[in-house]
Amino acid sequence: MAESMKGLKRSHRCTEVGSELVGSEVTVMGWVQKSRNKGGIIFVDLRDRSGILQIIFEEANVGAEKYAKAEKLRSEFVIAVTGKVAKRAGAVNENIKTGDIEIIASDIRILSEAETPPFPIEENSKTKEELRLKYRYLDLRRPDLQKNIMLRSKVATLTRAFLAEEGFIEIETPTLCKSTPEGARDYLVPSRVHPGSFYALPQSPQIYKQLLMCSGYDRYFQIARCYRDEDLRADRQPEFTQIDMELSFVDVDDVIDVNERLLAKLFKETIGVEVSLPIQRMTYKEAMERFGSDKPDLRFGMELKDITDVVKNCEFVVFKGAIENGGSVRGINAKGQGDMPRKKIDALVDFAKGYGAKGLAYIAIQEDGSYKSSFAKFMTEEEMNNIVSAMEGEKGDLLLFAADKNKLVYDVLGALRVELAGKLGLLDKNEYRFVWITEFPLLEWSEELGRFQAMHHPFTMPMEEDLQYIDSDPGRVRAKAYDIVLNGNEIGGGSVRIHQNDIQEKMFEALGFTMEKAYEQFGFLLNAFKYGVPPHAGLAYGLDRLAMLMAKEDSIRDVIAFPKIKDASCLMSEAPNIVDEKQLEELGIKIISDIKEDTQ
C-alpha cells in the first residue's frame, strides 16, 4: 500500500548528493531503477531526473519492518529514503556522477508501487518506437530522453533571457486566426457561436508580428506554437514550436548580428560548443551551384561541378539532349570510391531515380588510370579525359553525373552527395557547421498553379536593385531573405518585409492577386500599413529542429515530450478521435463517413 509524504521533505535530487556531504543526513525521492538483494544487504539504484544514486539497506540500520519494505522493492516503485551519505564501501562506479558515494538508509517509505513496465526504462532503448510512444509517459523516464527535454528547456530559458536583454518584448499572439489558404494547409476549428464559420490554427505568427511593428513595439519575440496540416517527415510535426522575432528600423545585417550572438550563447551555454563569429554567408545561387541545395551541409566536400561546356559537343544522347533542352550536366567526385562494387553503384542510381532522375552516368577511375564507365563507348578518349580533368578526378575516384533541367540536376546531386556522405561516415554529429543562405529568389514558378508564387511569403522585400525586373522578368528578382543552416538543416529563416505600398501592390500583382483579393485575405494588415509602418524584418527558428541537432538526435520526436507519428496521430492518447454527436450538432457539422459508399 502506498504511503503518504506527511512530515517528509526532499532535501536533494539524486546527483545533488556529493562527497562533500559525507556524514550528513539527506532525504531523496525517486524511482527504483533496480534492486539487488545480496542476503542481509539490499542495493537499490534510485533514479530521478538528475541521475542515479545507490542506496544501501541493512536490517541493523532500518529495523526489521523497514527492511521488509526494502525487500518488496521492484523496478519503478516510487520511494522516499532518508539516510547518511557515506563513501562507497565497494568499487567506485566511474560511469555515474555519484559513483564514489552511497546512502546508508535509516528510513524508507513506498510512495507508490508499480506494475512491471512493458519495456525496460534504460538509455539507448532497443524497444520499438511504436511501443515506446504508446507508453510515452514511461519512455519519458529514460535518462537520455529526459536529458533532451531538459536541454530543450534550457534553450528556451536562455533565449528568453538573451532577447529580453536585447530589448525584445515577449508578446503572445492568437492561436485562433483567420484562414489564409496561401502556403501549407491550415488546421480548421469550427465556431459554435458563428455557425458555418471557422478559425484556423496559426502556421506562424507572421501577420500579427508585423502588426506589432505597426503598433510601435519595436522588438517582439515569442516562443510560439504553430500548426501545419502537411505530410510528416523525421523533422516535421503537425504542431511545432518556433522561436519567433520581429525588429523595426533594421536591415539584413542587423537581424543577422543579433541572431549570431544568440546562437553563440545557446551553443556555448547548453552543449559547450564555441560558434565562431561572424558566421559564413553564401548566396542562394552559390549554394545551389556548389551543393545542389539551399541548405548545404558544409561538413564535407564533394561539391557539384558543372561540365556542360566540356560535353556540349559530345554525341552521348543523354548529355546532348539535356543541354539542347536548356538544362545542364553536372557531377560529383566521390574520392577514393573508384572500386565501389557495381551493385552499390546501381543502388545509387535507384536513389537518384527517387529524386526524379532518369538515371546516373558514372566513371570509375581505376588504379592503373583506366576508366570503367557507363557511357565511355559514346565518347572519344579526349572527351573522357577532359571530363575527368574538369572533375579533378584522380586514380581511385568515382565520378557521378546527372543531366537534365537545372532544378532536377540540383535536387538529384544535392541529395546524392548527402546520401554518399552518410554511407562513407562523413557526417560527424560533433561538428557544427553554420552558414547563412542569402539572396533567395523572391518568386518561384508553380506548374500546379500556372503562376509565380512567393518563395517565402507575399510580404518579403525584393532587393532594391532587382525591382526593375518585377514586371519583365519576375523570376530574376532576388529577395531580402535569409536562412540560417546547420549541418544541412534549415534551423531558421526570415526576411526584410515590404513596408512601401507601391512595392506591396507590385508583389501582389506578380503573384496574380487583384488588390480586392489581397484585401480579402490580408485586409487588416494592409489597412494597418496606411497608418505609418516602420521598416521591419524578422526571423523564426524551428525550436524542435534546433534542439534535435544540439542533442545529436536524428528525429525531432526525440526532443518533443508528446510527439505525433507520421499520420499525425498520437499513439498514447489516440488523438485524433471521434467526438460525441451532440458536440457536432452544436457546431452544425455532419460527418460523411464514406463518400464512395454514398454515391454507389
N, C-alpha and C positions, 0 to 999 in steps of 0.2 A: 504494500500500500504506500502511495506517495505521501511524503511528509511535507510540512509547511516550512517556510523560511523564518518563522517568527523568532525574533531575538538574534538572528544571524545577519551579518553584513559582509559581503565580499570585500577583502582588503586589497587583493591584487588579481590581475589576469595572470594566466599561467606563466608566460615568459617575462612578466614584470618581476618575478621572483628570481633574484640573482644571488651570487655567492656573498655579496655584501650583507645579505640578510641572514646568513648562517647563525643559528641560535635564536632567531626571532620566531614568534608565533604568527602564522598567517592563516587566512581563510580563503580558499579558492573554490571555484564552481565551474562545472562544465560537463562534457560528455565523456563517457568511458570509451577510449579508443580500443584498448584491450586489457584483459585481466589474466594474470598468471598465478595460480596457487601452487607454491613450491613446498607445501606441507609445513604449517606453522608460520609461514610468512606469505603474504599476498602482495604481488606487484601490480599496480594499476597505472596505466598511461592515461592521464587526464588531458582532454583536448578542449580548448576554446578557440576563438578566432585568432588569438595571438600565437598559438602553437601548442606544444606538448610539455607536460610536467609529470615526472614519475612520483607516485605516492607509494609508501610502504605501510602495510597494515600488519601489526603483530598483536596477538591477544594480550600480551603483557602491557601494552600501551593503551589499547582501546577498550579492553574488557571483553568478556565472552559474548555479550549481547550484540555489541557493535562489530565484533569480529565476524559474527554470524551474518550480519548485514553485508559485510565486505565479501563474504563467500558467495552471496547471491548475485554479485555484480556481473553483468553481461554487457556486450558491446552496445553502445548508445544509451545506456542508463544515464540519467542526469543526476549528478550528485553534488553535494557540498561537503568539503573536507576542511577541518581545522587541524593544524599540526605545526611542528617545529621544522625549520629549514636546517638541513644537515648536508655536509659534504658526502658525496656518493661513497658508499662502502665498497661497491664493485667498480668495474671498469668505467671510465669516463666515455660517454657517447658523444663523439665529436660531430655527429650529424644533426644534433638539435641544440638550440640556444641554451637550454637548461641542462645540458649533458653532464655537468660536473656537480649537480646538486640533486637532492630529493627531499620530499616532505615525509617526516615520520608522523603519521596520523595519530591524533588523540581523540578525534570525533568524526562521525560521518552521518550524513542524512541522505536518504534516497529521495530526491525531489520528484523523480518520475521514472517509472520503469519503461522498457521499450521492447517491442517485438523484434525479432531478427530482421534487419533490413534486407530488401530484395537484392542488394549488391553491397560489396564492401565500401566503407567510407575511407577512401585512400587516394593519395596523389596518383596522377597519371593512370587513371582508371581505364581498364580494358573493357569495361561494360559497354554494350551498345548504346549509342547516344539516345535512341528512341526510348529505351527503358529509363535512362537517367533523366530524360526530360519529363517523362510521365511522373516520376518521383522527384521533381526538381528541388523540392524543399529538403530532400536528403542529399541530392547532388551538391547543393549549395553549402553543405557542411564540409565538403572536401577542401583541404588546405590550399591546393593550387587555385581552385575556383574562388575561394574566399580572398586569396591574395590579389586576384584580378579585380574583383569587385571593389576591394579597398583601394587599389591603385586608381581605378576609375574615379572613386570618390575624392581622392587626393587631387587628381587633375581638375575636377570641378571646383574644389575648395581654393586651390592655388589660382585658378583662372579668375574666380570672383575677386580674390584679394588683389591680384595684379591689375585687373581692369578698373577696380574701384580707385586704386592709387593713381591710375592714368586719367582719372576724371570721367569715367563712364558711369552712367546711372542704370541700375537694373530695373527694367520695366517689363511686366507681363503683358502679353498681347492675347487677344481672344483665341479660343480653340473652337468656337462655333462661328464660322465665317460664311461669306457668300462664295458659291462655287464659281470658279473661273476655269472653263474647260481647256484652255491652253496648257500644255505640259502634260504631266502624268495624270492618271485617272484619280479622281477625288473619292474619298470615303464620304458618303452622304448620310446625314442624320435627319430623319423626318421631324417636322414640327407638329406637336399636338395642337398648339394654340393657333397656328396658321395652316389649316388643313391643305394638303397638296403642295406645300412649300417645304424646302429642305435647306438645312445648313450643310456646309462642307467642313470637314476637319482640315486644318491648315497643312499644306505641303511645305510651307515655310512662312515665317512672319514678314515676308518681303514688303507687302504694301503697307502694313502697319508701321514697320520700322521707318519707311520713307515718310509716312505721315508724322512720325515723331520728330523727324528732322524739320519738317514744315512747322512743327509746334515749338521749335526752339530748344529742344533738349540736348542738341549739340553732339553728345556721345552717348549712345544707348548700347546695352548688351542684355542678353537673356540666354539662359540655358533652356532651350525651347524644345518641347515635344512636337514632332511633325509626323505626318501620315501620308503615305502614297500607296494606292491600290495597284501595285505592279508585281510582276513576277519576281520571286526571290532568288538570290544567289548567296554564296557564303558570306558576302559582306553587305547584304541587304536585309532589311526587315520592313514589315508594313508600317510599324511605328518605330521611330528612331529619335535620337536626340542631337540637336545642333547647339554648338556654341556660336551664337549669332550676335553680330555687332553692326553698327552703322555710325558714321562720323560725318560731321559737317565741316565745310570750309577746308577740304582736303583734296589731294590728288593721289595718283597711284603710289608714289613714293612714301607718302605719309602713312597709308594703310599698311604697306609692306613693312615699314620701320617698326610700328607698334607690334605687329604680329610676329616679326622675327624675334623681338625681345621677349614676347610671351612664350614662344616655342622654346627659346633658350632656357627660360626659367622653368618651364614644365619638365623638360627632359633632364635638366640638371637636378632638380629637387625631387623628382619621382624615381628615376632609374639611374641617376648619376652619369648621364651622357652629356658631354660638352658639345653644344651646337656651335660650329664656327660661323661667325657673322662677318660680313653680310652673306646671306645665302645666295648661291649661284642663280642667275636668271638666264632663261632661254626662251626665244620666241617660239610660238606655235609652229611656224614654218620650219625652223631649225629642228625642233623636236620630231616632227613628222619625217623630215628628210633623213635624219640621223638614226632615229629609233623606231619609226613607224607607229608612234603613239604620242598622244598629248599628255600621257602620264608615264614618262620614261623611267625605267629602273636603271640608275647610274652605277649600281654596284659591280657591273661587269661591262665589257666592251661589246664585241660582236655587232658593231654598228652597220647600218644599211649602206650599201654602195650603189650609186646609180651608174649602170653600164649601158644606158640607152644609146649614147653616142658611139660607144665601142662596137655595138652589134647592129647598128641601124641599117647596114648594107648586107647583112648576112641572109642566108636562104632558109634558115630554120623558121618554119612557118609560125610556130608559137610566138617567138620573139618578134618576127616581122609583122604578124597580124596585130599584136598588142600595140606596136609603135604606130602602125597605119591608122589605128582607131583612136589615136591621141593619148595612148597610155604610155607605160614605161617598163623597162626591165631593170630590176634591182636584185641585189643578192646580199647574203651574209656569209661570213667566213667563220666556220666552227674550227678554231685552231686545234690541231692535233687529233682530229676525228676522221682522218682520211681512211682509216682501216675499219670504220663503222660497218658492221655486217649489213648486207642488203635488206634483211628482214627489218632491221631498225630504221633504215632509210625509208622503206615502204611505210612504216608506221608514221614517220614524219610527213610523208606525202598525204596519208589519210588525215592526219591532224590538220594540214593546210587546207584540205578539201572541206573540212568542217568550218572553215572561215571563208568559204566561197571560191577557193582556188580550183582551177580545173586540174591542176597537178603541180609538181615541183620539178624543176630541172636541177641536175647536180653534176659536179665534177669532184671526184675524189683524187687528190694528188698523191701518188704512190711514193714510197721512199726512194725509188730509183728515178723519180722525176716524171714517170709516165702518168697518163690520165685514165681513170675509169669514169665514164660519163654516160648520161642518158641521152645526150644529143650530139656527141662528137662526130658521128657519121654525117651530120648535116653541115658541119663547119670545116673550114680549112685549118691547117696546122697553125697558120699565122693568127687566125681569128681566135683559136683556143688559147694561144699564148698571150694574146692581147687581153682576153678576158681574165686569165689568171693574174696577169700583171696588174690590171685595174683593181682586182680584188685583193691585191697584196698577198696572193697565195704562195705558200711555201710547201716543201715536202711534208707530207703527213696531214695536210689541211683538207677539210671538206667544205666545198662551196655550194651553197643552195640558192636557187634563183626562182623568183616569181615574175610573171609577165602578164599585165592586164591594165585596166584603168588604175590610175594612181591610188584612189581610195582603197580599192581591194588589195593592191600590192602592199600598201602600208599596213592594212589590217592583218594580212597573212604573215608578212615577215615580222611585224611588231609582236604578234602572238608567238610566232615560231622561235624568236630569239629568247623569249622568256621561258618557253617550254624546254628548249635545249639547255638553258642555264640551270633550270631545276634538275634536269637529268644529269648534268655534269657537276652538280654540287657547288654552283657559283653563287647561290643566294644565301648569304650569311645573315642570319637574323640579328646578329650582334652588331652589324654595321648599319648606320643610319645615313642615307644619302638624300638630302633635301634638294629640291630645285623649284624655283618659281617659273611657271609657264605663262608667258605674256603675249599680248597682241593676237588674241584669238580672232577668227573671222566673226564679224558681227552677225551674219546671217548664214544659214545653210539651206540648200535646196532640198525640199521634201518631195520625193516621187509620189508618195501616197497622197499628199495634199495638192500636188501640182503647183506649188508656190514656195517662196522662201519662208523660212521660219526663224525665229530668234534662236541663236545657239545657246544663249543663257536665258534672258527674258526680255520683254519688249522695252524695258526701261534702261537698258545698257547703253552707255555713251559711246558713240563712234570716236575713233581717233580723228582729231580736228583736220589733219592733212588729207584724210580719206573721204571727208564729207562730200567732196566734189564728185565722187563716183556713185553716190547712193541711188541716183536715178538711172544712170547709163550702165553701170556695172556693179550691182549690189553685192555680188559675191566677192568683190575685191576689197570691200570695206573692212578694215580691222576695228576691233573693239578695245576699249579701255577695260579689258577684263583680265583676270589673273587667277591662276590656280596654284595652290601650294601642294607639291607632290612629294611623297616619301616612299622610297623603295618600290616604285611602280604603282603606288596607290594615291589617288587624289584624296587628300585629307581635308581640304578646304578650298573654297573658291569664292570669288566675288567680282565686283566691278565698280567703276565710277558710274553714277546714274545720270540720266538726262535731266537737266533742270531748266532747259530752254524750250518754250512752247513750239517754236518753229521746227526744232530738231525732232521733238517728240512726234509731231504730226508727220514729218518725213518718215520716221521709223514705222509708224502705223501704216502709212501708205505702202512702204516697201513690203510689209507683212500682209498686204491685201485687206487691211481693215479700213472701213469707212470710219469717219470720226463718230458717226452715230453708233456704230458697233463698239468702237473703243469706249465711248461714254457709257454704253450699256454694261460693259464688263468692269471698267475701271473708273467710272464717273466720279466717285468720291475722292479718288487720288488726284485726278485731273482738275477737279474743282478746287482742291486744296492748293494746287500749284498756282492758281490765279491770285493767291493772296500773299505772295512772297515766299519763294522757296530757295534755300541756300544750295550752293554746290555741295553734293554729298556723295559718299561712297561707302561700301561695306564689304563684309566678308562673313562666311559661315563655315565652321568646321563640322565634320561628322564626328561627334564625340565617341561614338561606338567604334568607328574605324581607327581613330587615333589611339584609343585605349587598346584595341586589338594589337596594333603594331608595337606599342610600348610593352605589352605583356608577351610579345613574341608568339602570339596565337595565330591560327590560320582562319578562324571564323569569328565573326562578331558575337555569335551565340555564347562564346566563352567569356565575354565581358559584360553580358546583359543578364540581369538577375532572372527574369522570366521571359525567355525569347519564344518566338513562334518558329514553326518548321516551314518547309518550302511551300506548302499550300496555305500559308498564313494562318494556320490553326495552332492552338495551344494543347499539347498532349496532356498536360496536367489538369487544367480547368475545363477542357473540352469546349473552349470557345473557338469559333462562333457556334451558336446552338439555336435551336428553335425557341420561340418565345410564346407566352400564353396568348391564346386567341383574343382575349379581352384587351390586351395591350395593342394588338394590331387593329382592332375595331376602333379604339380611341384615336389611333393615328390615321384611320381611313385607308389602311393598307390591306390588300388581299394578295395572298401568295398563290401564284400559278405554279403548281408543283412540276408539271412537265408539259411544255408547250407542244411537243410532238404528239403526246397522247391526245391532247385536246383537238388536234387537227386531223386525227385519223377517223 
